Amino acid sequence: MSTITYREACRQAIRAALQADPRCFVMGEDVGRYGGCYGVTKGLLEEFGPQRIRDTPLAENGIAGAGVGAALAGLRPIVEIMTCNFSLLALDQIMNNAASLAHMSGGQFAVPLVIRMATGGGRQLAAQHSHSLEGWYAHIPGLKVLVPATVEDARHMLAAALADPNPVLIFEHIVLYNAEGELDEAVSAVDIEHAKVRRSGTDISLVTYGNSLPKCLAAADELATAGIQAEVIDLRVLRPLDSATVIASVRRTHRCLIVDEGWRSGSISAEIAARVADEALYELDAPLRRVCSAEVPVPYAAHMEAAALPQVADIVAAARALVSPAG
Amino acid sequence: MSDKLHLDRAGLHRLYREMQRIRRFEARCVALYQAQQIRGFLHLYDGQEAVAVGVMSALDAGDAVLATYREHGHALAKGVPMDALMAEMLGKEQGCCRGRGGSMHLFDQSRRFYGGNAIVGGGLPLAVGIAMADKALRPGAVTACFFGEGAVAEGAFHESLNLAALWQLPLLFVCENNLYAMGVPLAESDAQPEVYRKGAAYRVAAAQVDGMDPVKVAAAARLAVAELRVGRGPYLLECRTYRYRAHSMFDTQAYRGKDEVDKWRQLDPIARLQDWLLANRQISAEELAGIDAGIGAEIDAAVAFAEAGTPEPLAELTRFVLMDSVVQEQTP
């Protein structure tokens, strides 16, 4: 075991990928000299040179499309888009090409492309750098959507994504970059198919991902002091969604609270709720509930931003209301 | 016709035959559309044949090609079998994309034909990436990306020219300037309607050529490709051309007069090449009849193949949403 930051885990993952496969390269805005907008690629230009750590102009659609083309023709690009808000400029290439080419061509082409981007709020970056759009991308057939929440996933999901023949988007939460965790050196790979039970419990399932995972774990600690044993499910992968792990948990706990930093309306949390209702409605002893971000552009001021995002207290209150409605 | 490029008899016959194949293939598509055997959008290349055929004559089999939703001609000229194209038009499993793409999304992996893109400008960034990969993995290979002048107003055009120039990619940008983006004339959509001049802003070598003359297009493309093969790229080639027919099958053409269309028809690349070949004794009436009969037979066979084709089983609907392998990297 060693303690490591999430940022360092991301960097180690990229470094290992570049060492393992000469076809692999990184391109994006400020990934080279600057070291990455969030510092993830720092030092890699010096180690791998400008062909493999490729600074690009500010051209998100062009970069994403170039990634698709390079993947089609034999390379293994890792495209970095600074934040998922900027990825909207690349949405055409991500959806109309990366996600569609395999099916549209009748299976003649796979697109082995990885796009990494920062997501989420909590650092007072205001309304154009703080949103959580991974749920949108999880709407699109043909993509895989990963949301690493632990240093282990940050360290190992990239290799699995690169080994996958399909376009994979990885959403790294901006608050997690500085988070530290224990990395078990005995683990050398992770899957990108399954959700994981991060804490076992019997009274309620907290279903979450990304930076809401540490919040749910903190909420579970607090609930335990009140005698409520919460099970915490880390989705890890939003598409394809591992509903089986969620349903199995709900069958154990009979209560389900979904915590999602995305907006509530039309969100991944709504999808999970629908699946639980479809497959386990009669297992439920209480209504399905969600804690999501307020439906506003995330504001700058600290108190307003905190109010807009799911917080531990919100999760605790919602869980308590489900477990002991009268109390 | 230009005599700057030396083309032998066989080469000239090839240009004629390839243009005529495209025109007559599409004429049959129109009939099949009217018979409701082809549905959806059908964008005809009628009038523009010299561009695809001229450029393709300068390319090798190992070069990559990307085109637009008006790409029947590019697919044929790149060597995609007519059988598979016609079956695709009819939505059959034997089509080049199993009937999933239709007219606007023709692909042929084995011939490096990367579509068929129905987002205006959508193919240009892809071409940048393919050229990047080729520069690293297939030295000497060239990517040709066709797009209309409408795409020039898209950000993707500017981003792609800049990226290709920064990275000195072996990428031939071919603008098929047919003067209208659907119904909007170029002068109303672009402050600088001389498309090739936009190359200078990105330090991309550029030329403008008469896109109604296959020999001139071939000559210009050959010059450009020679530069690209030795690492001096990218290159922007503007081909001035014209589509005789509607944008798609539903278009009243209120944006232009019949006189204008008739004027351009006088410049028809196929008729003019045929006249020139006959006048200069480069082809005999018998040879011409032989070529035309061969094309007719090829089209009849393609239609028969397509009509005999079968629909893809419904159980396959979700197949290839996700792939099990990087199929294009597996040797057959």
Boltz contact constraints between the chains, C-beta under 6 A:
constraints:
  - contact:
      token1: [A, 59]
      token2: [B, 159]
      max_distance: 6.0
  - contact:
      token1: [A, 61]
      token2: [B, 156]
      max_distance: 6.0
  - contact:
      token1: [A, 62]
      token2: [B, 125]
      max_distance: 6.0
  - contact:
      token1: [A, 62]
      token2: [B, 159]
      max_distance: 6.0
  - contact:
      token1: [A, 62]
      token2: [B, 160]
      max_distance: 6.0
  - contact:
      token1: [A, 62]
      token2: [B, 163]
      max_distance: 6.0
  - contact:
      token1: [A, 65]
      token2: [B, 125]
      max_distance: 6.0
  - contact:
      token1: [A, 65]
      token2: [B, 126]
      max_distance: 6.0
  - contact:
      token1: [A, 66]
      token2: [B, 125]
      max_distance: 6.0
  - contact:
      token1: [A, 66]
      token2: [B, 128]
      max_distance: 6.0
  - contact:
      token1: [A, 66]
      token2: [B, 129]
      max_distance: 6.0
  - contact:
      token1: [A, 68]
      token2: [B, 126]
      max_distance: 6.0
  - contact:
      token1: [A, 68]
      token2: [B, 129]
      max_distance: 6.0
  - contact:
      token1: [A, 69]
      token2: [B, 126]
      max_distance: 6.0
  - contact:
      token1: [A, 69]
      token2: [B, 129]
      max_distance: 6.0
  - contact:
      token1: [A, 69]
      token2: [B, 130]
      max_distance: 6.0
  - contact:
      token1: [A, 70]
      token2: [B, 129]
      max_distance: 6.0
  - contact:
      token1: [A, 70]
      token2: [B, 132]
      max_distance: 6.0
  - contact:
      token1: [A, 70]
      token2: [B, 133]
      max_distance: 6.0
  - contact:
      token1: [A, 73]
      token2: [B, 130]
      max_distance: 6.0
  - contact:
      token1: [A, 73]
      token2: [B, 133]
      max_distance: 6.0
  - contact:
      token1: [A, 74]
      token2: [B, 133]
      max_distance: 6.0
  - contact:
      token1: [A, 74]
      token2: [B, 137]
      max_distance: 6.0
  - contact:
      token1: [A, 75]
      token2: [B, 133]
      max_distance: 6.0
  - contact:
      token1: [A, 92]
      token2: [B, 119]
      max_distance: 6.0
  - contact:
      token1: [A, 93]
      token2: [B, 125]
      max_distance: 6.0
  - contact:
      token1: [A, 96]
      token2: [B, 119]
      max_distance: 6.0
  - contact:
      token1: [A, 96]
      token2: [B, 122]
      max_distance: 6.0
  - contact:
      token1: [A, 102]
      token2: [B, 320]
      max_distance: 6.0
  - contact:
      token1: [A, 102]
      token2: [B, 323]
      max_distance: 6.0
  - contact:
      token1: [A, 103]
      token2: [B, 320]
      max_distance: 6.0
  - contact:
      token1: [A, 103]
      token2: [B, 321]
      max_distance: 6.0
  - contact:
      token1: [A, 104]
      token2: [B, 100]
      max_distance: 6.0
  - contact:
      token1: [A, 104]
      token2: [B, 101]
      max_distance: 6.0
  - contact:
      token1: [A, 104]
      token2: [B, 105]
      max_distance: 6.0
  - contact:
      token1: [A, 105]
      token2: [B, 97]
      max_distance: 6.0
  - contact:
      token1: [A, 105]
      token2: [B, 107]
      max_distance: 6.0
  - contact:
      token1: [A, 106]
      token2: [B, 97]
      max_distance: 6.0
  - contact:
      token1: [A, 106]
      token2: [B, 98]
      max_distance: 6.0
  - contact:
      token1: [A, 106]
      token2: [B, 100]
      max_distance: 6.0
  - contact:
      token1: [A, 107]
      token2: [B, 320]
      max_distance: 6.0
  - contact:
      token1: [A, 108]
      token2: [B, 107]
      max_distance: 6.0
  - contact:
      token1: [A, 108]
      token2: [B, 109]
      max_distance: 6.0
  - contact:
      token1: [A, 109]
      token2: [B, 328]
      max_distance: 6.0
  - contact:
      token1: [A, 110]
      token2: [B, 323]
      max_distance: 6.0
  - contact:
      token1: [A, 110]
      token2: [B, 326]
      max_distance: 6.0
  - contact:
      token1: [A, 110]
      token2: [B, 327]
      max_distance: 6.0
  - contact:
      token1: [A, 112]
      token2: [B, 326]
      max_distance: 6.0
  - contact:
      token1: [A, 141]
      token2: [B, 321]
      max_distance: 6.0
  - contact:
      token1: [A, 142]
      token2: [B, 321]
      max_distance: 6.0
  - contact:
      token1: [A, 165]
      token2: [B, 323]
      max_distance: 6.0
  - contact:
      token1: [A, 165]
      token2: [B, 325]
      max_distance: 6.0
  - contact:
      token1: [A, 165]
      token2: [B, 326]
      max_distance: 6.0
  - contact:
      token1: [A, 166]
      token2: [B, 322]
      max_distance: 6.0
  - contact:
      token1: [A, 166]
      token2: [B, 323]
      max_distance: 6.0
